[in-house]
Amino acid sequence: MSKKVIDLMNYRIEKTLKESGFEVKKDDNKNIKILIKLNGNEQ
C-alpha cells in the first residue's frame, strides 16, 4: 500500500486562492502549477 504525502501549507494557499477566484492548474508532465484569475472584476 503506497502512502501519499500532502503539503499542508501548499494546500492551504491553494484553497485560499480558489476562494478568492483563482484557479490552480497542474501540469504533471512538466511538474509545474499555473495560477489563473478567472474573474477580473475587482471592486
Secondary structure as UniProt FT lines:
FT   HELIX           8..19
FT   TURN            20..21
FT   STRAND          22..27
FT   TURN            28..31
FT   STRAND          32..37
//
